[in-house]
Every structure is written in C-alpha cells, then in structure tokens.
Amino acid sequence: MKKVLMIAAENDAISGAKVGGMADVIRDLPPTLASEGIAADVAMPNYGYIGNLYGAANIGTVSIKFGANVEFVNVLIMPRPNSEPIAVSSLGDTEQVALENVSSQVYLFDHPLFNSADNEIYSSSSHDRPFADDATKFALFNLAVAQAYVDGLIAPVDVLHMHDWHAGLLVMLRAFDPQYAVLQQCQCVFSIHNLALQGIRPIRDDVSSFTAWYPQLSYQLSDEQKSQLCDPRYPHCINPMKMGIVLSDKVHLVSPTYANEVLMPSDHLNGFFGGEGLETAMQEKHARGDIIGILNGCVYDSIDAPLKANLKNNSTNQSQVQTKTRIKQSAQALSHFLKQSQNAVIKWLGRSEFTRNVDQIALTRLQQCIQNQTSKATGIDFLMTSVGRLTDQKVLLLRQPYGVNQTTLDAMLIEFKTLKPQGLFVLLGSGDSDIAKEFQQVASKHDNFVFLNGYDQHVSELMYQLGDLFIMPSSFEPCGISQLLAMKEGQPCIAHGVGGLRDTIKDLQTGWLFEGNNLTHQSEQLIKVMSKVLTLSNNEPKQFSEIGKAASEERFSWQMVAKQYRQKLYS
C-alpha cells in the first residue's frame, strides 16, 4: 500500500474551504485513490475554524524559526469529513486487508497568521504588493509541515503531493534546507491547477520576502540554487510556482491539452494564455518526460449514470430519469429557481452595510421574470446560464469592445433577444469588483440578463439542472468543472476550445467549441457559434436535444483519474 500526503490550500470536503477547482480535487481524490491501493492524507491550514467545527484532535506543536522569531504552530488531526466506505473489490486479498482500516486523515495547522476575520482562505493584498499576506501565510505553513514531518507528527509517506504555488516553498525546503533532507526520501509530485497565479514576492527588502521568512537559509544557498528560485521575468523576486516545477520529481497539469499549452509562451494581446513566463522551465521538465497531463474527474450519482441498457430493464430507474426530465421542463421549476435566486440576493444584502445597486437591479429583473412566469405568453422559454468567478481568465472575452459603445456581452444579449425573445441569460459569479461594475451596467440595459453578483450553492445547482445552454468563454481553462457539472445534467455548453474544455467537450457532438487567433476574433466566433446554436434550437429542437443527451452520457470519473495517478504520478 502506497501512502501519499497532499499539501493544499483548499479542500471542499470541508465547509467553507473552497475557492476554485483545487478544492474539488482534494475533496474527491483521497477516497477514490484508496480503491487503487493508495492511502492519501491531506495537510492544510486550519484557517481559525476547521478544527473546532469538526472536533479535530491536537496531536502536538512544532517550534520553528520563522524570520526573526520562533513561532509555535499547533498540529491537529481529524478523519476526512463525510468519509465513505472504500471499494476495494479490484484489489488483491493482501491489499484489501491492508485497506480495511484505512480512512483518509486531514492534518490541520493552526496559527494566528493563518486566520482571517471571515474565515477566508485567501487575502486581498494591495495592488502594489500582490500576494504579500498569502505568501507569508503559506511560507510559515510550508515550514510547519516540513517540521511536523521531521518531528514525527505526520506519519511517514511515500509521496509528497504539492498543489499550486501555495506549496511551492515546501518543494524548495525539501530540496535545499539540510534540516529537511529526510523529505528527499519521498517522491515529490507538483500539481498545477492554475499557472497564472504564481505567488511572486521579492527576495529581500520587504516583510513578505524570502529573506524575511528564511534569513538563515537565504545566506546558505549557492548562486545556482538561487537561480532555481528566481522568477525569469523579475530576477529580484522569488517564484514559488517555478520552485514547484523545477525542484519536483514530476509536474502534473490537470488536462492533457493544458499540459501542451503551458509549453508555449503566452501572447495575451492575441488571446493566448500559455506558460505565463515559466514555459522554459516547463519545456525542460517536458524534455525529461516529467510533465504529465491528467484530466480532473467529476462525481456522478446513480440517477445520472448512462447505463442505457440497464435502464430499459429497470422501471425504477426509468421513472427517476423521466421524473427528472419533467422537472427540468416545467415552468414551476423555473419559478422556483427565480425565487431561490431572489432569496440569495436578499441574503447578500443582509450581509452588507450598504445596499448595492447591482443587487437592486438583480432583484428588479427577477421580480419581472417571476411576474411573467404566470403568463404562458411571456414566460421564460429558454434559460442560458453561466457560473464562474469574475476574473479575466473566465470573462475577458465578454468584456471586449464589440461595435460602437458596446461589449461582447452586450452584443450577445442583443443576438439572444433576437433569436430567443422570451429567453433569459443568468450569470452567477463574484470576484473582481471592476468586472462586477461593468456587468452591473450591462444588466441595467438588457431585460433578458440577470447578473447575480455572489455565490450560492443551491442557486448554482439549479442553474446546472434547469439551464438549456451553458456559456463558458474562458480565455484559458486548466481543466474546468462548470462544464462537467452542466454536461452531466444534460445542459450542453458553448466553450472556448482551450485546455480542459477541449478535452471534455466534443464539438458538434456533446457541445460546441469556438476559437480565434486574437481577442476580437474569439469574441466574434463566440457570438457566431451562439447564434448557430440558438438557431438550431429553434429549427431543429430534436437535434439540439440529442446533443444535450449526448453530453449527459459523457463520463469523466474519478476512478479513471485515480488509475492514471497510480500509473503515471505515483509509480
């Protein structure tokens, strides 16, 4: 039985510990890996609340020199929340016995530096000091994990699996700090979920800098070692993402296409997001055969399983599928969705000291839609959806100028109104405040657009379940989870043909992909493809429905992912 320790900032098995797709991976992989004979534990910050919420046990304290001070970090442990029985039928008898008592553990590291007032995972640093607060937090966390392993608080493992830049400094400590040389006995795998975020900080002359965190180590490093830490664009800065790439044994990207894209330099002006300055390091790793692209998985329940042959002979499952179809098509379900959206906006208003105009616009639009739903003549007959963070990664194309005094999003809504007069486009997302202001202005001009500036789990689930067409125009997408969630509910997607979107959507079969050799061309193609799809829905509804059905039958299971981890990453 192989033992793995995953070091990560997020974990969606824990309430409130999710921001991006990394959290889904850390939630779903450990129990699935167990069925492949791999026991995977997780190490993460406590963030000031997790241990108390789940009743974690304190197993000790590590004392470490961090900057000019000695810091004490408590180490807690708890079983993975919502642990399920391990399916071991595919394993040999010996492995089955070994795994009978295996349950994934979560190590929590508790220190005031890891806490925030609102239990947030990441901090919002000022524009002139990007990553400053988070980089210091994870620099201490990485050091504490290394010390806990040396002190024996963490059980010995075969593989250290680091996730994103937040664990890059631990890869460096393993490679260069003599105190933690024992970590070199473990294989080191580094997963990249988003290469655009790299945690870059100065080498010195800042309280959040390499020499401020690790003064003694900084003086011990050779010039060659220092060169492996420095950012290739900013030689006065260290780059934790680069550390993870250069100093790990294997680098894992979360889709095969993304693993190829990062080998090429980015060209932002023309809409290509590739190696983000680290393509040379990626190319060198690739030349040694140590770049591995493995697509993330998705969780499927029994009702959604595409066992078509069995369904024909199983009246219970047939009834469940038919019921689900009826719910999706009912006006009552849409009314429920609109009211739940309204409730979510009211909750967001309750948390804010001041009334936000964006929420008032959303409430007004939702109220109009609810009133129209009572009339068959004016009720919603087509729901277009989009769920995602408000970042340029996700929505840069929607912000592009398009024509005179309008954006791509404006042009989409105008075309949508022409082809679907009673259609509604709902976009759910939070993040960049400037993007939110732009979308607020768009929402004020178009009555077929509802912009929900926040996040609500139930509302997002209803959008996946009830939507007729999902829009995912990401400029780059390492893997993507939103398209998988929409597809499994039978909602086909229009997506940019990049990264994991290309690996999960078959153009004209399970959805539609658009491309383009610059931002303007990409925006034009997005609207062109949307127009064709909506026209198809109007003129050939059966063909449109068949593409949605084909999307629902696709499977990207975690079991398949776990097998590839065992064969390609942990071998």
C-alpha positions in Angstrom: 0.0 0.0 0.0 1.4 3.4 -1.0 1.0 6.4 1.3 0.6 9.9 0.0 0.4 13.3 1.7 -1.3 16.0 -0.2 -0.4 19.6 0.7 -3.1 22.1 -0.4 -4.7 25.4 0.5 -8.3 24.3 -0.3 -10.5 21.2 0.4 -14.2 21.1 -0.5 -14.7 18.1 1.9 -14.6 20.9 4.5 -17.3 23.5 4.7 -16.1 26.9 3.6 -12.7 25.7 2.4 -13.4 26.0 -1.4 -12.5 28.8 -3.8 -11.5 27.0 -7.0 -11.2 23.7 -8.7 -8.3 22.5 -6.5 -10.8 22.1 -3.7 -12.8 19.6 -5.7 -9.7 17.6 -6.4 -8.7 17.4 -2.8 -12.3 16.5 -1.8 -12.7 13.7 -4.3 -9.3 12.1 -4.9 -8.4 10.7 -1.5 -11.4 8.3 -1.2 -11.0 7.2 -4.8 -7.3 6.7 -4.6 -8.0 4.3 -1.7 -9.6 1.9 -4.1 -6.4 1.9 -6.1 -4.4 0.8 -3.0 -3.2 4.4 -2.2 -3.8 5.9 1.2 -3.9 9.7 0.8 -4.0 12.2 3.7 -4.2 16.0 3.4 -2.3 18.8 5.1 -3.8 22.3 5.1 -4.1 25.4 7.3 -6.8 25.4 10.0 -7.9 28.9 9.0 -9.1 29.5 12.5 -12.2 27.4 12.4 -12.0 24.0 10.9 -10.7 22.1 13.9 -13.5 23.4 16.1 -16.1 22.8 13.5 -15.2 19.1 13.1 -13.8 18.3 16.6 -10.2 17.7 15.4 -7.7 16.4 18.0 -4.5 18.3 18.9 -1.5 15.9 18.3 1.3 18.3 19.1 3.1 21.6 18.4 6.0 22.4 16.2 8.5 25.1 17.1 10.1 26.8 14.1 12.4 29.7 13.4 10.4 32.0 11.1 12.0 35.3 10.3 13.4 36.8 13.5 11.0 34.9 15.7 10.3 31.4 17.0 6.8 30.5 16.0 4.7 27.7 17.6 2.2 26.0 15.2 -0.3 23.5 16.6 -1.0 20.4 14.6 -4.4 18.8 14.7 -5.8 15.7 13.0 -9.3 14.5 12.1 -10.9 12.0 9.7 -11.8 13.3 6.3 -15.4 14.6 6.7 -18.1 12.5 5.1 -15.8 9.6 4.6 -17.4 6.7 2.7 -16.6 3.0 2.7 -13.7 2.1 0.5 -14.4 0.0 -2.6 -11.6 -2.5 -2.8 -13.0 -5.2 -5.0 -10.4 -4.6 -7.7 -7.5 -5.1 -5.3 -5.8 -8.3 -4.3 -6.6 -10.1 -1.0 -3.5 -8.7 0.7 -4.2 -5.1 -0.3 -7.8 -5.5 0.7 -6.8 -6.5 4.2 -4.3 -3.6 4.4 -7.0 -1.1 3.4 -9.8 -2.4 5.7 -8.9 0.1 8.4 -7.8 2.9 6.1 -9.5 6.3 6.4 -8.2 9.5 4.9 -6.9 11.9 7.5 -6.7 15.7 7.4 -3.8 17.4 9.2 -4.7 20.9 10.2 -2.0 23.5 11.1 -3.2 26.2 13.4 -1.5 29.6 13.9 -2.9 33.2 14.1 -1.2 34.1 10.8 -3.5 31.6 9.0 -6.7 33.2 10.3 -8.9 35.9 8.9 -11.9 37.7 10.3 -14.3 36.0 7.9 -12.5 32.6 7.8 -11.4 33.4 4.2 -8.9 31.2 2.5 -7.1 33.9 0.7 -6.4 37.6 1.5 -6.8 40.6 -0.8 -3.4 42.3 -0.8 -2.9 45.8 -2.3 -2.1 46.1 -6.0 1.4 47.3 -5.2 2.2 44.3 -3.0 0.5 41.3 -4.7 0.3 38.0 -2.7 2.0 39.7 0.3 -0.2 38.4 3.0 -0.9 35.0 1.5 2.8 34.4 0.6 3.8 35.0 4.2 1.0 32.7 5.5 1.9 29.8 3.2 5.7 30.3 3.8 5.0 29.6 7.5 2.6 26.8 6.7 5.1 25.1 4.4 7.8 25.3 7.1 5.4 23.9 9.7 4.5 20.9 7.5 8.2 20.2 7.0 8.9 20.4 10.7 5.9 18.3 11.6 7.1 15.5 9.3 10.6 15.6 10.7 9.2 15.6 14.3 7.1 12.6 13.5 3.7 14.3 14.0 2.9 13.3 10.4 3.2 9.6 9.6 5.9 8.7 7.0 4.7 8.7 3.4 6.0 7.5 0.1 4.8 10.6 -1.9 4.5 14.3 -1.1 2.0 15.7 -3.5 2.0 19.6 -3.5 -0.8 21.6 -5.1 -0.2 25.0 -6.8 2.1 27.8 -5.7 0.9 27.6 -2.1 3.0 24.5 -1.6 6.0 25.5 -3.8 8.1 26.7 -0.9 7.8 23.2 0.7 9.3 21.7 -2.5 12.2 24.2 -2.1 12.7 23.3 1.6 12.8 19.6 0.7 15.5 20.3 -2.0 17.7 22.9 -0.3 17.3 23.0 3.5 19.5 20.5 5.3 17.1 20.3 8.2 14.5 18.7 6.0 16.7 16.5 3.9 14.6 13.5 5.1 11.9 14.7 2.8 14.0 13.7 -0.1 13.3 10.1 0.7 9.7 10.8 -0.5 8.8 11.2 -4.2 7.7 14.8 -4.9 4.8 15.5 -7.3 3.7 19.0 -8.0 0.2 19.7 -9.4 -0.6 22.9 -11.2 -4.3 23.9 -11.2 -3.8 27.5 -12.4 -0.4 28.6 -13.8 -1.5 32.3 -13.9 -1.3 32.6 -10.1 2.4 32.1 -9.0 2.8 33.8 -5.6 5.7 36.0 -6.7 7.4 38.0 -3.9 10.7 40.0 -3.5 13.8 38.2 -2.5 14.5 40.9 0.1 13.6 44.4 1.4 10.0 43.5 2.3 8.4 41.9 5.4 6.9 39.5 2.9 10.0 38.3 1.2 12.3 35.2 1.0 15.0 36.6 3.3 12.4 37.9 5.8 10.9 34.4 6.1 14.1 32.3 5.9 17.0 34.5 6.7 19.5 31.8 7.5 18.6 29.6 4.5 18.9 32.6 2.2 22.5 33.1 3.1 23.3 29.4 2.7 22.1 29.0 -0.8 24.5 28.8 -3.7 24.1 31.0 -6.8 22.9 28.0 -8.7 20.3 27.2 -6.1 19.1 30.9 -6.0 18.7 30.8 -9.8 16.2 28.0 -9.4 14.1 30.1 -7.1 14.0 33.4 -9.1 11.3 34.5 -11.4 12.7 34.6 -15.0 11.0 38.0 -15.6 11.7 39.6 -12.3 15.2 38.4 -11.1 14.8 40.3 -7.8 11.8 38.1 -7.0 11.3 34.5 -6.0 8.6 32.4 -7.7 7.0 29.6 -5.6 5.3 28.1 -8.7 8.7 27.9 -10.5 10.2 26.2 -7.4 7.5 23.5 -7.6 8.1 23.0 -11.3 11.9 22.9 -11.2 12.5 21.1 -8.0 9.8 18.4 -8.0 10.2 14.9 -9.5 7.0 15.1 -11.6 4.8 18.0 -12.6 1.1 17.3 -13.2 -1.3 19.5 -15.2 -5.0 19.0 -14.8 -5.7 18.3 -18.5 -3.7 16.9 -21.4 -4.3 20.0 -23.6 -3.3 22.4 -20.9 -0.1 20.4 -20.4 0.8 21.2 -24.0 -0.4 24.9 -23.8 2.0 25.7 -20.9 5.0 24.7 -23.1 4.4 27.8 -25.2 4.8 31.5 -24.3 1.7 33.4 -23.6 0.5 36.1 -26.0 -2.1 38.0 -24.0 -2.7 40.6 -26.7 -3.8 37.9 -29.1 -5.8 36.0 -26.5 -3.4 33.1 -25.8 -2.5 32.1 -22.3 0.2 29.5 -22.1 3.4 29.2 -20.0 2.9 32.6 -18.3 6.7 33.2 -18.2 7.5 29.7 -17.0 7.4 28.0 -20.4 11.2 27.4 -20.4 11.1 25.6 -17.1 8.1 23.6 -18.4 10.0 22.7 -21.6 13.0 21.5 -19.7 10.7 19.3 -17.5 8.9 18.1 -20.5 12.1 17.1 -22.2 12.8 14.7 -19.3 9.4 13.2 -19.6 8.3 14.6 -16.3 5.2 16.6 -17.4 2.0 14.6 -17.0 -1.4 15.8 -18.2 -4.3 14.0 -16.3 -7.8 15.4 -16.6 -9.8 16.0 -13.4 -12.9 14.0 -12.7 -16.5 14.7 -11.8 -18.9 13.0 -9.3 -21.9 11.2 -10.8 -24.9 9.9 -9.0 -26.8 6.8 -9.8 -29.7 8.6 -11.5 -27.3 10.3 -13.9 -25.4 7.1 -14.8 -25.6 6.4 -18.5 -26.4 2.7 -18.2 -28.8 2.8 -21.1 -29.0 -1.0 -21.5 -29.9 -1.4 -17.8 -32.4 1.4 -17.8 -34.5 -0.4 -20.4 -35.0 -3.3 -17.9 -35.2 -1.2 -14.8 -38.6 0.5 -14.3 -37.5 2.3 -11.1 -34.5 4.0 -12.8 -36.7 4.8 -15.9 -39.2 6.5 -13.6 -36.4 8.5 -11.9 -35.0 9.7 -15.3 -38.4 10.6 -16.6 -39.3 12.5 -13.4 -36.0 14.4 -13.7 -36.8 15.3 -17.3 -40.3 16.6 -16.4 -38.9 18.7 -13.6 -36.4 20.3 -15.9 -39.1 21.2 -18.5 -41.6 22.6 -16.0 -42.4 26.2 -15.6 -42.8 25.6 -11.9 -39.2 24.6 -11.6 -38.1 27.9 -13.3 -40.3 29.8 -10.9 -38.6 28.0 -8.0 -35.2 28.9 -9.4 -36.1 32.6 -9.8 -37.4 32.7 -6.2 -34.3 31.0 -4.9 -32.2 33.5 -6.8 -34.2 36.3 -5.2 -33.6 34.8 -1.8 -29.9 34.6 -2.4 -29.7 38.2 -3.4 -31.6 39.2 -0.2 -29.1 37.2 1.9 -26.2 39.0 0.2 -27.9 42.3 1.0 -28.3 41.3 4.6 -24.6 40.8 5.0 -23.7 44.2 3.6 -23.8 47.5 5.4 -24.9 49.4 2.3 -27.3 48.5 -0.4 -25.6 47.6 -3.6 -27.0 48.8 -6.9 -26.1 45.5 -8.6 -28.3 43.7 -6.1 -31.2 46.1 -6.6 -31.0 45.6 -10.4 -31.0 41.8 -10.0 -34.0 41.9 -7.7 -35.9 44.1 -10.1 -35.2 41.8 -13.0 -36.0 38.7 -11.0 -39.3 40.2 -9.9 -40.2 41.0 -13.5 -39.4 37.4 -14.5 -41.5 35.9 -11.7 -44.5 38.0 -12.7 -44.0 37.0 -16.4 -43.9 33.3 -15.4 -47.6 33.5 -14.5 -48.4 34.2 -18.2 -47.7 31.5 -20.8 -47.4 34.2 -23.4 -44.4 36.0 -21.7 -42.9 33.2 -19.5 -39.3 32.1 -20.0 -38.9 29.5 -22.8 -35.1 29.2 -22.8 -32.6 29.6 -20.0 -29.0 30.3 -20.8 -26.6 30.1 -17.9 -23.0 30.8 -16.8 -21.4 30.1 -13.4 -17.8 31.2 -12.5 -15.5 33.6 -10.8 -15.3 37.2 -12.1 -11.7 37.1 -13.4 -10.2 37.8 -16.7 -9.5 34.1 -17.0 -13.2 33.5 -17.1 -14.8 36.5 -18.7 -12.2 38.6 -20.6 -13.9 37.9 -23.9 -17.3 39.1 -22.6 -15.6 42.5 -21.7 -14.1 43.0 -25.2 -15.2 46.1 -27.2 -17.7 45.0 -29.9 -19.0 47.5 -32.3 -19.9 51.0 -31.1 -20.2 51.7 -27.4 -20.9 48.1 -26.5 -19.1 44.9 -25.3 -19.2 41.3 -26.5 -21.7 40.7 -23.6 -24.0 43.5 -25.0 -23.8 42.0 -28.5 -24.5 38.5 -27.2 -27.6 39.7 -25.3 -28.9 41.6 -28.4 -28.5 38.5 -30.6 -30.0 36.4 -27.8 -33.1 38.7 -27.7 -33.5 38.4 -31.5 -33.4 34.6 -31.6 -35.0 33.9 -28.2 -37.4 36.8 -27.4 -38.5 35.1 -24.2 -35.1 33.8 -23.3 -33.2 34.7 -20.1 -29.4 34.7 -19.5 -28.4 34.3 -15.9 -24.8 34.8 -14.9 -23.7 33.9 -11.3 -20.3 35.0 -10.1 -18.2 37.0 -7.7 -14.6 38.3 -7.7 -13.1 41.4 -9.4 -15.1 44.5 -8.4 -14.3 46.3 -11.6 -15.8 43.5 -13.7 -18.8 43.4 -11.4 -19.4 47.1 -12.1 -19.2 46.5 -15.9 -21.7 43.7 -15.7 -23.9 45.8 -13.5 -24.1 48.4 -16.2 -24.9 45.7 -18.8 -27.6 44.3 -16.6 -29.3 47.7 -16.3 -29.6 47.9 -20.1 -30.9 44.4 -21.0 -34.1 42.9 -19.6 -33.0 39.4 -20.7 -30.0 39.4 -18.5 -29.8 38.7 -14.7 -26.4 39.2 -13.1 -26.1 37.6 -9.7 -23.0 39.1 -8.1 -22.2 36.5 -5.5 -22.2 32.8 -5.0 -25.0 30.5 -3.7 -24.6 26.7 -3.9 -28.3 25.9 -4.3 -28.8 28.5 -7.0 -25.7 27.2 -8.9 -27.1 23.7 -8.7 -30.4 24.8 -10.1 -28.7 26.6 -12.9 -26.9 23.4 -13.9 -30.1 21.4 -13.7 -32.5 23.7 -15.4 -30.4 25.6 -18.0 -30.8 24.9 -21.7 -27.4 26.2 -22.7 -24.2 26.9 -20.7 -21.7 29.6 -21.7 -18.0 29.1 -20.8 -15.9 31.6 -22.7 -12.7 31.2 -20.6 -9.5 32.6 -22.1 -7.7 29.6 -20.6 -9.0 26.7 -18.6 -6.6 24.2 -17.0 -9.5 21.7 -16.6 -12.8 23.3 -15.7 -15.5 21.9 -13.5 -18.5 24.0 -14.5 -18.8 22.4 -18.0 -18.7 19.0 -16.4 -21.5 19.8 -14.0 -23.6 21.3 -16.7 -23.0 18.4 -19.1 -23.9 15.7 -16.6 -27.3 17.5 -16.2 -27.9 17.4 -19.9 -27.1 21.0 -20.4 -24.8 21.4 -23.5 -22.1 24.0 -23.4 -20.6 26.7 -25.7 -17.0 26.9 -24.7 -13.6 28.3 -25.9 -11.6 25.4 -27.4 -8.7 25.6 -24.9 -7.3 23.4 -22.1 -9.7 21.1 -20.4 -12.7 22.5 -22.3 -11.2 20.9 -25.5 -10.6 17.7 -23.6 -14.1 17.3 -22.3 -16.4 18.8 -25.0 -16.7 17.1 -28.4 -17.5 19.9 -30.9 -20.9 19.4 -32.6 -21.4 16.1 -30.6 -21.6 17.0 -26.9 -21.4 20.7 -27.2 -19.9 23.5 -29.3 -16.4 25.0 -29.3 -15.2 28.3 -30.7 -11.7 29.5 -31.4 -9.9 32.6 -32.8 -6.4 34.0 -33.4 -6.9 37.1 -31.3 -9.4 38.6 -28.8 -11.6 40.3 -31.4 -11.8 37.1 -33.5 -12.5 35.0 -30.4 -15.4 37.3 -29.4 -16.8 37.2 -32.9 -16.6 33.5 -33.0 -18.4 33.2 -29.6 -21.3 35.2 -30.9 -21.3 33.4 -34.3 -21.4 30.0 -32.6 -24.1 31.1 -30.1 -26.2 32.3 -33.0 -25.9 29.0 -34.8 -26.8 27.0 -31.6 -29.8 29.1 -30.8 -31.0 28.8 -34.4 -30.5 25.1 -34.2 -32.6 25.1 -31.0 -35.4 26.9 -32.9 -35.3 25.0 -36.1 -34.1 21.5 -35.1 -35.1 21.1 -31.5 -34.7 17.3 -31.7 -31.1 17.6 -32.9 -30.4 20.2 -30.1 -31.9 17.9 -27.6 -29.8 15.0 -28.8 -26.6 16.9 -28.2 -27.7 17.6 -24.6 -28.4 13.9 -24.2 -25.0 13.0 -25.5 -23.4 15.5 -23.1 -25.2 13.8 -20.2 -23.9 10.4 -21.2 -20.2 11.5 -21.1 -18.3 10.2 -18.1 -15.1 11.6 -16.6 -15.0 9.5 -13.4 -12.6 10.0 -10.6 -12.0 6.2 -10.7 -10.4 6.6 -14.1 -8.4 9.6 -12.8 -7.1 7.6 -9.8 -5.9 4.8 -12.0 -3.8 7.3 -14.0 -2.4 8.9 -10.8 -1.3 5.4 -9.7 0.3 4.6 -13.1 1.7 8.0 -14.1 2.3 10.0 -11.0 3.0 7.6 -8.1 4.7 4.8 -9.9 
